[in-house]
Amino acid sequence: MNKVSQNRIIGIDVSRDWLDIDCLPDGEKLRLPNSDQGHARIVDLAQSISALVCFEATGGQEWRLWSALDAAGIATR
């Protein structure tokens, strides 16, 4: 089994319009639009706290987010 090496994790519930975000372990929660601007804010957040970003497959709604995170070199699951 692979272990997560990051101390911080950003969990995202992806929908067509929204990204509902929960940051662990500090419990920060926020909602961002599922748009280029929202993706950029998640990239900035993940980089600022060196977080692993986790999200579920949602019928293709996650691909633009994943692409933005991947381009920024952020670890995802």
PyMOL Python script that loads the backbone (N, CA, C, O; Angstrom):
from pymol import cmd

cmd.read_pdbstr("""\
ATOM      1  N   MET A   1       0.836  -1.175   0.000  1.00  0.00           N
ATOM      2  CA  MET A   1       0.000   0.000   0.000  1.00  0.00           C
ATOM      3  C   MET A   1       0.886   1.245   0.000  1.00  0.00           C
ATOM      4  O   MET A   1       1.857   1.308   0.754  1.00  0.00           O
ATOM      5  N   ASN A   2       0.567   2.231  -0.830  1.00  0.00           N
ATOM      6  CA  ASN A   2       1.308   3.481  -0.870  1.00  0.00           C
ATOM      7  C   ASN A   2       0.888   4.373   0.287  1.00  0.00           C
ATOM      8  O   ASN A   2      -0.291   4.457   0.630  1.00  0.00           O
ATOM      9  N   LYS A   3       1.872   5.038   0.885  1.00  0.00           N
ATOM     10  CA  LYS A   3       1.583   5.966   1.963  1.00  0.00           C
ATOM     11  C   LYS A   3       1.684   7.388   1.435  1.00  0.00           C
ATOM     12  O   LYS A   3       2.501   7.682   0.562  1.00  0.00           O
ATOM     13  N   VAL A   4       0.858   8.254   1.965  1.00  0.00           N
ATOM     14  CA  VAL A   4       0.885   9.665   1.603  1.00  0.00           C
ATOM     15  C   VAL A   4       2.017  10.319   2.372  1.00  0.00           C
ATOM     16  O   VAL A   4       2.085  10.216   3.597  1.00  0.00           O
ATOM     17  N   SER A   5       2.919  11.002   1.645  1.00  0.00           N
ATOM     18  CA  SER A   5       4.061  11.611   2.304  1.00  0.00           C
ATOM     19  C   SER A   5       3.799  13.053   2.729  1.00  0.00           C
ATOM     20  O   SER A   5       4.518  13.582   3.577  1.00  0.00           O
ATOM     21  N   GLN A   6       2.800  13.688   2.166  1.00  0.00           N
ATOM     22  CA  GLN A   6       2.507  15.064   2.534  1.00  0.00           C
ATOM     23  C   GLN A   6       1.794  15.133   3.881  1.00  0.00           C
ATOM     24  O   GLN A   6       1.016  14.247   4.234  1.00  0.00           O
ATOM     25  N   ASN A   7       2.076  16.208   4.629  1.00  0.00           N
ATOM     26  CA  ASN A   7       1.394  16.426   5.899  1.00  0.00           C
ATOM     27  C   ASN A   7       0.044  17.089   5.697  1.00  0.00           C
ATOM     28  O   ASN A   7      -0.812  17.050   6.581  1.00  0.00           O
ATOM     29  N   ARG A   8      -0.145  17.696   4.534  1.00  0.00           N
ATOM     30  CA  ARG A   8      -1.401  18.389   4.262  1.00  0.00           C
ATOM     31  C   ARG A   8      -2.043  17.825   3.008  1.00  0.00           C
ATOM     32  O   ARG A   8      -1.367  17.499   2.032  1.00  0.00           O
ATOM     33  N   ILE A   9      -3.342  17.718   3.058  1.00  0.00           N
ATOM     34  CA  ILE A   9      -4.117  17.170   1.939  1.00  0.00           C
ATOM     35  C   ILE A   9      -5.268  18.116   1.649  1.00  0.00           C
ATOM     36  O   ILE A   9      -5.932  18.612   2.560  1.00  0.00           O
ATOM     37  N   ILE A  10      -5.489  18.355   0.377  1.00  0.00           N
ATOM     38  CA  ILE A  10      -6.653  19.107  -0.051  1.00  0.00           C
ATOM     39  C   ILE A  10      -7.594  18.119  -0.731  1.00  0.00           C
ATOM     40  O   ILE A  10      -7.260  17.539  -1.764  1.00  0.00           O
ATOM     41  N   GLY A  11      -8.762  17.936  -0.148  1.00  0.00           N
ATOM     42  CA  GLY A  11      -9.783  17.071  -0.726  1.00  0.00           C
ATOM     43  C   GLY A  11     -10.797  17.924  -1.463  1.00  0.00           C
ATOM     44  O   GLY A  11     -11.248  18.944  -0.943  1.00  0.00           O
ATOM     45  N   ILE A  12     -11.162  17.514  -2.676  1.00  0.00           N
ATOM     46  CA  ILE A  12     -12.071  18.319  -3.480  1.00  0.00           C
ATOM     47  C   ILE A  12     -13.222  17.463  -3.993  1.00  0.00           C
ATOM     48  O   ILE A  12     -13.014  16.410  -4.595  1.00  0.00           O
ATOM     49  N   ASP A  13     -14.430  17.933  -3.745  1.00  0.00           N
ATOM     50  CA  ASP A  13     -15.637  17.349  -4.341  1.00  0.00           C
ATOM     51  C   ASP A  13     -15.896  18.162  -5.607  1.00  0.00           C
ATOM     52  O   ASP A  13     -16.211  19.350  -5.535  1.00  0.00           O
ATOM     53  N   VAL A  14     -15.762  17.519  -6.759  1.00  0.00           N
ATOM     54  CA  VAL A  14     -15.856  18.194  -8.044  1.00  0.00           C
ATOM     55  C   VAL A  14     -17.264  18.035  -8.615  1.00  0.00           C
ATOM     56  O   VAL A  14     -17.789  16.925  -8.708  1.00  0.00           O
ATOM     57  N   SER A  15     -17.857  19.154  -8.993  1.00  0.00           N
ATOM     58  CA  SER A  15     -19.124  19.111  -9.723  1.00  0.00           C
ATOM     59  C   SER A  15     -18.978  19.985 -10.967  1.00  0.00           C
ATOM     60  O   SER A  15     -17.936  20.608 -11.170  1.00  0.00           O
ATOM     61  N   ARG A  16     -19.991  20.031 -11.778  1.00  0.00           N
ATOM     62  CA  ARG A  16     -19.915  20.804 -13.016  1.00  0.00           C
ATOM     63  C   ARG A  16     -19.595  22.270 -12.750  1.00  0.00           C
ATOM     64  O   ARG A  16     -18.781  22.865 -13.456  1.00  0.00           O
ATOM     65  N   ASP A  17     -20.230  22.859 -11.736  1.00  0.00           N
ATOM     66  CA  ASP A  17     -20.094  24.288 -11.477  1.00  0.00           C
ATOM     67  C   ASP A  17     -19.156  24.644 -10.333  1.00  0.00           C
ATOM     68  O   ASP A  17     -18.581  25.732 -10.317  1.00  0.00           O
ATOM     69  N   TRP A  18     -18.997  23.734  -9.376  1.00  0.00           N
ATOM     70  CA  TRP A  18     -18.302  24.074  -8.136  1.00  0.00           C
ATOM     71  C   TRP A  18     -17.230  23.074  -7.762  1.00  0.00           C
ATOM     72  O   TRP A  18     -17.268  21.906  -8.150  1.00  0.00           O
ATOM     73  N   LEU A  19     -16.262  23.574  -6.986  1.00  0.00           N
ATOM     74  CA  LEU A  19     -15.239  22.755  -6.345  1.00  0.00           C
ATOM     75  C   LEU A  19     -15.376  23.003  -4.846  1.00  0.00           C
ATOM     76  O   LEU A  19     -15.057  24.090  -4.364  1.00  0.00           O
ATOM     77  N   ASP A  20     -15.845  22.010  -4.116  1.00  0.00           N
ATOM     78  CA  ASP A  20     -15.973  22.123  -2.665  1.00  0.00           C
ATOM     79  C   ASP A  20     -14.721  21.540  -2.042  1.00  0.00           C
ATOM     80  O   ASP A  20     -14.406  20.366  -2.237  1.00  0.00           O
ATOM     81  N   ILE A  21     -14.008  22.370  -1.288  1.00  0.00           N
ATOM     82  CA  ILE A  21     -12.652  22.065  -0.851  1.00  0.00           C
ATOM     83  C   ILE A  21     -12.593  21.941   0.662  1.00  0.00           C
ATOM     84  O   ILE A  21     -13.192  22.729   1.393  1.00  0.00           O
ATOM     85  N   ASP A  22     -11.856  20.928   1.115  1.00  0.00           N
ATOM     86  CA  ASP A  22     -11.606  20.713   2.532  1.00  0.00           C
ATOM     87  C   ASP A  22     -10.114  20.465   2.689  1.00  0.00           C
ATOM     88  O   ASP A  22      -9.574  19.527   2.103  1.00  0.00           O
ATOM     89  N   CYS A  23      -9.445  21.301   3.479  1.00  0.00           N
ATOM     90  CA  CYS A  23      -8.001  21.177   3.689  1.00  0.00           C
ATOM     91  C   CYS A  23      -7.748  20.461   5.011  1.00  0.00           C
ATOM     92  O   CYS A  23      -8.283  20.846   6.050  1.00  0.00           O
ATOM     93  N   LEU A  24      -6.937  19.426   4.959  1.00  0.00           N
ATOM     94  CA  LEU A  24      -6.580  18.677   6.156  1.00  0.00           C
ATOM     95  C   LEU A  24      -5.103  18.903   6.455  1.00  0.00           C
ATOM     96  O   LEU A  24      -4.323  19.014   5.509  1.00  0.00           O
ATOM     97  N   PRO A  25      -4.684  18.976   7.675  1.00  0.00           N
ATOM     98  CA  PRO A  25      -5.460  18.732   8.894  1.00  0.00           C
ATOM     99  C   PRO A  25      -6.123  19.971   9.488  1.00  0.00           C
ATOM    100  O   PRO A  25      -6.809  19.851  10.503  1.00  0.00           O
ATOM    101  N   ASP A  26      -5.950  21.163   8.897  1.00  0.00           N
ATOM    102  CA  ASP A  26      -6.436  22.380   9.552  1.00  0.00           C
ATOM    103  C   ASP A  26      -7.938  22.619   9.415  1.00  0.00           C
ATOM    104  O   ASP A  26      -8.483  23.460  10.131  1.00  0.00           O
ATOM    105  N   GLY A  27      -8.620  21.913   8.525  1.00  0.00           N
ATOM    106  CA  GLY A  27     -10.073  22.001   8.432  1.00  0.00           C
ATOM    107  C   GLY A  27     -10.616  23.191   7.658  1.00  0.00           C
ATOM    108  O   GLY A  27     -11.822  23.434   7.684  1.00  0.00           O
ATOM    109  N   GLU A  28      -9.762  23.938   6.972  1.00  0.00           N
ATOM    110  CA  GLU A  28     -10.245  25.057   6.164  1.00  0.00           C
ATOM    111  C   GLU A  28     -11.158  24.523   5.066  1.00  0.00           C
ATOM    112  O   GLU A  28     -10.837  23.530   4.414  1.00  0.00           O
ATOM    113  N   LYS A  29     -12.285  25.178   4.865  1.00  0.00           N
ATOM    114  CA  LYS A  29     -13.240  24.789   3.833  1.00  0.00           C
ATOM    115  C   LYS A  29     -13.530  26.001   2.959  1.00  0.00           C
ATOM    116  O   LYS A  29     -13.622  27.125   3.453  1.00  0.00           O
ATOM    117  N   LEU A  30     -13.673  25.769   1.665  1.00  0.00           N
ATOM    118  CA  LEU A  30     -14.075  26.832   0.776  1.00  0.00           C
ATOM    119  C   LEU A  30     -14.713  26.255  -0.466  1.00  0.00           C
ATOM    120  O   LEU A  30     -14.575  25.068  -0.765  1.00  0.00           O
ATOM    121  N   ARG A  31     -15.410  27.110  -1.180  1.00  0.00           N
ATOM    122  CA  ARG A  31     -16.065  26.722  -2.432  1.00  0.00           C
ATOM    123  C   ARG A  31     -15.565  27.670  -3.509  1.00  0.00           C
ATOM    124  O   ARG A  31     -15.610  28.891  -3.359  1.00  0.00           O
ATOM    125  N   LEU A  32     -15.091  27.082  -4.592  1.00  0.00           N
ATOM    126  CA  LEU A  32     -14.604  27.845  -5.729  1.00  0.00           C
ATOM    127  C   LEU A  32     -15.324  27.396  -6.984  1.00  0.00           C
ATOM    128  O   LEU A  32     -15.808  26.266  -7.052  1.00  0.00           O
ATOM    129  N   PRO A  33     -15.401  28.262  -7.970  1.00  0.00           N
ATOM    130  CA  PRO A  33     -16.014  27.843  -9.230  1.00  0.00           C
ATOM    131  C   PRO A  33     -15.133  26.835  -9.950  1.00  0.00           C
ATOM    132  O   PRO A  33     -13.907  26.917  -9.880  1.00  0.00           O
ATOM    133  N   ASN A  34     -15.746  25.892 -10.635  1.00  0.00           N
ATOM    134  CA  ASN A  34     -14.996  24.929 -11.448  1.00  0.00           C
ATOM    135  C   ASN A  34     -14.685  25.627 -12.776  1.00  0.00           C
ATOM    136  O   ASN A  34     -15.314  25.369 -13.802  1.00  0.00           O
ATOM    137  N   SER A  35     -13.694  26.517 -12.714  1.00  0.00           N
ATOM    138  CA  SER A  35     -13.318  27.359 -13.850  1.00  0.00           C
ATOM    139  C   SER A  35     -11.811  27.560 -13.817  1.00  0.00           C
ATOM    140  O   SER A  35     -11.149  27.147 -12.865  1.00  0.00           O
ATOM    141  N   ASP A  36     -11.275  28.180 -14.833  1.00  0.00           N
ATOM    142  CA  ASP A  36      -9.840  28.454 -14.856  1.00  0.00           C
ATOM    143  C   ASP A  36      -9.412  29.267 -13.637  1.00  0.00           C
ATOM    144  O   ASP A  36      -8.349  29.015 -13.071  1.00  0.00           O
ATOM    145  N   GLN A  37     -10.221  30.233 -13.230  1.00  0.00           N
ATOM    146  CA  GLN A  37      -9.892  31.053 -12.068  1.00  0.00           C
ATOM    147  C   GLN A  37      -9.896  30.222 -10.780  1.00  0.00           C
ATOM    148  O   GLN A  37      -9.012  30.373  -9.937  1.00  0.00           O
ATOM    149  N   GLY A  38     -10.886  29.352 -10.636  1.00  0.00           N
ATOM    150  CA  GLY A  38     -10.931  28.471  -9.470  1.00  0.00           C
ATOM    151  C   GLY A  38      -9.763  27.514  -9.443  1.00  0.00           C
ATOM    152  O   GLY A  38      -9.184  27.263  -8.386  1.00  0.00           O
ATOM    153  N   HIS A  39      -9.410  26.978 -10.600  1.00  0.00           N
ATOM    154  CA  HIS A  39      -8.271  26.054 -10.679  1.00  0.00           C
ATOM    155  C   HIS A  39      -6.986  26.776 -10.288  1.00  0.00           C
ATOM    156  O   HIS A  39      -6.155  26.212  -9.577  1.00  0.00           O
ATOM    157  N   ALA A  40      -6.814  28.010 -10.740  1.00  0.00           N
ATOM    158  CA  ALA A  40      -5.610  28.780 -10.406  1.00  0.00           C
ATOM    159  C   ALA A  40      -5.524  29.022  -8.900  1.00  0.00           C
ATOM    160  O   ALA A  40      -4.435  28.974  -8.328  1.00  0.00           O
ATOM    161  N   ARG A  41      -6.653  29.280  -8.259  1.00  0.00           N
ATOM    162  CA  ARG A  41      -6.643  29.487  -6.802  1.00  0.00           C
ATOM    163  C   ARG A  41      -6.272  28.214  -6.062  1.00  0.00           C
ATOM    164  O   ARG A  41      -5.585  28.270  -5.042  1.00  0.00           O
ATOM    165  N   ILE A  42      -6.722  27.053  -6.570  1.00  0.00           N
ATOM    166  CA  ILE A  42      -6.343  25.785  -5.936  1.00  0.00           C
ATOM    167  C   ILE A  42      -4.855  25.520  -6.136  1.00  0.00           C
ATOM    168  O   ILE A  42      -4.181  25.061  -5.214  1.00  0.00           O
ATOM    169  N   VAL A  43      -4.339  25.801  -7.317  1.00  0.00           N
ATOM    170  CA  VAL A  43      -2.897  25.657  -7.560  1.00  0.00           C
ATOM    171  C   VAL A  43      -2.127  26.502  -6.557  1.00  0.00           C
ATOM    172  O   VAL A  43      -1.188  26.008  -5.931  1.00  0.00           O
ATOM    173  N   ASP A  44      -2.503  27.761  -6.392  1.00  0.00           N
ATOM    174  CA  ASP A  44      -1.819  28.653  -5.447  1.00  0.00           C
ATOM    175  C   ASP A  44      -1.895  28.116  -4.024  1.00  0.00           C
ATOM    176  O   ASP A  44      -0.899  28.115  -3.300  1.00  0.00           O
ATOM    177  N   LEU A  45      -3.083  27.658  -3.623  1.00  0.00           N
ATOM    178  CA  LEU A  45      -3.263  27.119  -2.281  1.00  0.00           C
ATOM    179  C   LEU A  45      -2.403  25.885  -2.069  1.00  0.00           C
ATOM    180  O   LEU A  45      -1.698  25.785  -1.064  1.00  0.00           O
ATOM    181  N   ALA A  46      -2.452  24.948  -3.002  1.00  0.00           N
ATOM    182  CA  ALA A  46      -1.684  23.708  -2.871  1.00  0.00           C
ATOM    183  C   ALA A  46      -0.189  23.990  -2.810  1.00  0.00           C
ATOM    184  O   ALA A  46       0.528  23.370  -2.024  1.00  0.00           O
ATOM    185  N   GLN A  47       0.284  24.915  -3.629  1.00  0.00           N
ATOM    186  CA  GLN A  47       1.706  25.249  -3.607  1.00  0.00           C
ATOM    187  C   GLN A  47       2.090  25.933  -2.300  1.00  0.00           C
ATOM    188  O   GLN A  47       3.171  25.680  -1.768  1.00  0.00           O
ATOM    189  N   SER A  48       1.227  26.789  -1.779  1.00  0.00           N
ATOM    190  CA  SER A  48       1.560  27.536  -0.568  1.00  0.00           C
ATOM    191  C   SER A  48       1.659  26.652   0.668  1.00  0.00           C
ATOM    192  O   SER A  48       2.377  26.987   1.610  1.00  0.00           O
ATOM    193  N   ILE A  49       0.946  25.525   0.678  1.00  0.00           N
ATOM    194  CA  ILE A  49       0.994  24.636   1.849  1.00  0.00           C
ATOM    195  C   ILE A  49       1.613  23.271   1.523  1.00  0.00           C
ATOM    196  O   ILE A  49       1.573  22.358   2.348  1.00  0.00           O
ATOM    197  N   SER A  50       2.181  23.136   0.329  1.00  0.00           N
ATOM    198  CA  SER A  50       2.820  21.871  -0.104  1.00  0.00           C
ATOM    199  C   SER A  50       1.884  20.684   0.091  1.00  0.00           C
ATOM    200  O   SER A  50       2.252  19.695   0.725  1.00  0.00           O
ATOM    201  N   ALA A  51       0.688  20.783  -0.449  1.00  0.00           N
ATOM    202  CA  ALA A  51      -0.340  19.771  -0.222  1.00  0.00           C
ATOM    203  C   ALA A  51      -0.471  18.793  -1.381  1.00  0.00           C
ATOM    204  O   ALA A  51      -0.192  19.119  -2.534  1.00  0.00           O
ATOM    205  N   LEU A  52      -0.899  17.603  -1.043  1.00  0.00           N
ATOM    206  CA  LEU A  52      -1.375  16.616  -1.998  1.00  0.00           C
ATOM    207  C   LEU A  52      -2.842  16.955  -2.260  1.00  0.00           C
ATOM    208  O   LEU A  52      -3.576  17.248  -1.317  1.00  0.00           O
ATOM    209  N   VAL A  53      -3.284  16.922  -3.512  1.00  0.00           N
ATOM    210  CA  VAL A  53      -4.670  17.226  -3.845  1.00  0.00           C
ATOM    211  C   VAL A  53      -5.366  15.938  -4.280  1.00  0.00           C
ATOM    212  O   VAL A  53      -4.902  15.241  -5.183  1.00  0.00           O
ATOM    213  N   CYS A  54      -6.486  15.635  -3.623  1.00  0.00           N
ATOM    214  CA  CYS A  54      -7.253  14.426  -3.919  1.00  0.00           C
ATOM    215  C   CYS A  54      -8.654  14.810  -4.368  1.00  0.00           C
ATOM    216  O   CYS A  54      -9.280  15.702  -3.796  1.00  0.00           O
ATOM    217  N   PHE A  55      -9.138  14.127  -5.395  1.00  0.00           N
ATOM    218  CA  PHE A  55     -10.494  14.353  -5.876  1.00  0.00           C
ATOM    219  C   PHE A  55     -10.967  13.102  -6.579  1.00  0.00           C
ATOM    220  O   PHE A  55     -10.163  12.253  -6.963  1.00  0.00           O
ATOM    221  N   GLU A  56     -12.282  12.987  -6.749  1.00  0.00           N
ATOM    222  CA  GLU A  56     -12.868  11.800  -7.347  1.00  0.00           C
ATOM    223  C   GLU A  56     -13.159  12.024  -8.830  1.00  0.00           C
ATOM    224  O   GLU A  56     -13.312  13.157  -9.286  1.00  0.00           O
ATOM    225  N   ALA A  57     -13.229  10.948  -9.550  1.00  0.00           N
ATOM    226  CA  ALA A  57     -13.651  11.021 -10.951  1.00  0.00           C
ATOM    227  C   ALA A  57     -15.136  11.364 -10.980  1.00  0.00           C
ATOM    228  O   ALA A  57     -15.942  10.744 -10.285  1.00  0.00           O
ATOM    229  N   THR A  58     -15.487  12.357 -11.791  1.00  0.00           N
ATOM    230  CA  THR A  58     -16.878  12.827 -11.799  1.00  0.00           C
ATOM    231  C   THR A  58     -17.393  12.952 -13.222  1.00  0.00           C
ATOM    232  O   THR A  58     -17.923  13.996 -13.602  1.00  0.00           O
ATOM    233  N   GLY A  59     -17.245  11.922 -13.993  1.00  0.00           N
ATOM    234  CA  GLY A  59     -17.790  11.925 -15.341  1.00  0.00           C
ATOM    235  C   GLY A  59     -17.155  12.948 -16.262  1.00  0.00           C
ATOM    236  O   GLY A  59     -17.814  13.470 -17.161  1.00  0.00           O
ATOM    237  N   GLY A  60     -15.894  13.234 -16.048  1.00  0.00           N
ATOM    238  CA  GLY A  60     -15.172  14.156 -16.913  1.00  0.00           C
ATOM    239  C   GLY A  60     -15.082  15.576 -16.384  1.00  0.00           C
ATOM    240  O   GLY A  60     -14.353  16.394 -16.945  1.00  0.00           O
ATOM    241  N   GLN A  61     -15.812  15.888 -15.308  1.00  0.00           N
ATOM    242  CA  GLN A  61     -15.779  17.247 -14.756  1.00  0.00           C
ATOM    243  C   GLN A  61     -14.431  17.571 -14.102  1.00  0.00           C
ATOM    244  O   GLN A  61     -14.121  18.738 -13.862  1.00  0.00           O
ATOM    245  N   GLU A  62     -13.634  16.541 -13.816  1.00  0.00           N
ATOM    246  CA  GLU A  62     -12.374  16.728 -13.099  1.00  0.00           C
ATOM    247  C   GLU A  62     -11.176  16.952 -14.009  1.00  0.00           C
ATOM    248  O   GLU A  62     -10.116  17.340 -13.518  1.00  0.00           O
ATOM    249  N   TRP A  63     -11.294  16.728 -15.294  1.00  0.00           N
ATOM    250  CA  TRP A  63     -10.113  16.718 -16.177  1.00  0.00           C
ATOM    251  C   TRP A  63      -9.434  18.068 -16.312  1.00  0.00           C
ATOM    252  O   TRP A  63      -8.204  18.119 -16.341  1.00  0.00           O
ATOM    253  N   ARG A  64     -10.172  19.158 -16.394  1.00  0.00           N
ATOM    254  CA  ARG A  64      -9.524  20.477 -16.503  1.00  0.00           C
ATOM    255  C   ARG A  64      -8.784  20.819 -15.224  1.00  0.00           C
ATOM    256  O   ARG A  64      -7.688  21.376 -15.272  1.00  0.00           O
ATOM    257  N   LEU A  65      -9.372  20.491 -14.076  1.00  0.00           N
ATOM    258  CA  LEU A  65      -8.701  20.706 -12.796  1.00  0.00           C
ATOM    259  C   LEU A  65      -7.430  19.874 -12.730  1.00  0.00           C
ATOM    260  O   LEU A  65      -6.367  20.393 -12.389  1.00  0.00           O
ATOM    261  N   TRP A  66      -7.528  18.599 -13.050  1.00  0.00           N
ATOM    262  CA  TRP A  66      -6.358  17.731 -12.999  1.00  0.00           C
ATOM    263  C   TRP A  66      -5.249  18.262 -13.919  1.00  0.00           C
ATOM    264  O   TRP A  66      -4.077  18.252 -13.544  1.00  0.00           O
ATOM    265  N   SER A  67      -5.608  18.714 -15.089  1.00  0.00           N
ATOM    266  CA  SER A  67      -4.629  19.239 -16.033  1.00  0.00           C
ATOM    267  C   SER A  67      -3.907  20.461 -15.464  1.00  0.00           C
ATOM    268  O   SER A  67      -2.689  20.577 -15.598  1.00  0.00           O
ATOM    269  N   ALA A  68      -4.644  21.365 -14.835  1.00  0.00           N
ATOM    270  CA  ALA A  68      -4.036  22.564 -14.239  1.00  0.00           C
ATOM    271  C   ALA A  68      -3.086  22.185 -13.110  1.00  0.00           C
ATOM    272  O   ALA A  68      -1.995  22.745 -12.999  1.00  0.00           O
ATOM    273  N   LEU A  69      -3.495  21.241 -12.274  1.00  0.00           N
ATOM    274  CA  LEU A  69      -2.644  20.804 -11.163  1.00  0.00           C
ATOM    275  C   LEU A  69      -1.398  20.089 -11.682  1.00  0.00           C
ATOM    276  O   LEU A  69      -0.295  20.318 -11.185  1.00  0.00           O
ATOM    277  N   ASP A  70      -1.574  19.241 -12.662  1.00  0.00           N
ATOM    278  CA  ASP A  70      -0.454  18.513 -13.245  1.00  0.00           C
ATOM    279  C   ASP A  70       0.554  19.476 -13.880  1.00  0.00           C
ATOM    280  O   ASP A  70       1.763  19.314 -13.711  1.00  0.00           O
ATOM    281  N   ALA A  71       0.060  20.465 -14.601  1.00  0.00           N
ATOM    282  CA  ALA A  71       0.942  21.445 -15.244  1.00  0.00           C
ATOM    283  C   ALA A  71       1.758  22.227 -14.214  1.00  0.00           C
ATOM    284  O   ALA A  71       2.871  22.666 -14.505  1.00  0.00           O
ATOM    285  N   ALA A  72       1.205  22.400 -13.016  1.00  0.00           N
ATOM    286  CA  ALA A  72       1.888  23.126 -11.950  1.00  0.00           C
ATOM    287  C   ALA A  72       2.799  22.218 -11.122  1.00  0.00           C
ATOM    288  O   ALA A  72       3.481  22.685 -10.210  1.00  0.00           O
ATOM    289  N   GLY A  73       2.811  20.909 -11.444  1.00  0.00           N
ATOM    290  CA  GLY A  73       3.666  19.972 -10.726  1.00  0.00           C
ATOM    291  C   GLY A  73       3.153  19.572  -9.359  1.00  0.00           C
ATOM    292  O   GLY A  73       3.935  19.183  -8.491  1.00  0.00           O
ATOM    293  N   ILE A  74       1.847  19.664  -9.156  1.00  0.00           N
ATOM    294  CA  ILE A  74       1.245  19.331  -7.867  1.00  0.00           C
ATOM    295  C   ILE A  74       0.815  17.872  -7.870  1.00  0.00           C
ATOM    296  O   ILE A  74       0.176  17.399  -8.810  1.00  0.00           O
ATOM    297  N   ALA A  75       1.177  17.165  -6.800  1.00  0.00           N
ATOM    298  CA  ALA A  75       0.821  15.757  -6.662  1.00  0.00           C
ATOM    299  C   ALA A  75      -0.688  15.619  -6.503  1.00  0.00           C
ATOM    300  O   ALA A  75      -1.305  16.345  -5.722  1.00  0.00           O
ATOM    301  N   THR A  76      -1.279  14.687  -7.243  1.00  0.00           N
ATOM    302  CA  THR A  76      -2.726  14.448  -7.187  1.00  0.00           C
ATOM    303  C   THR A  76      -3.018  12.966  -7.047  1.00  0.00           C
ATOM    304  O   THR A  76      -2.190  12.116  -7.375  1.00  0.00           O
ATOM    305  N   ARG A  77      -4.186  12.681  -6.565  1.00  0.00           N
ATOM    306  CA  ARG A  77      -4.689  11.310  -6.485  1.00  0.00           C
ATOM    307  C   ARG A  77      -6.156  11.337  -6.819  1.00  0.00           C
ATOM    308  O   ARG A  77      -6.808  10.293  -6.819  1.00  0.00           O
TER     309      ARG A  77
END
""", "prot")
cmd.dss("prot")
cmd.show_as("cartoon", "prot")
cmd.util.cbc("prot")
cmd.orient("prot")
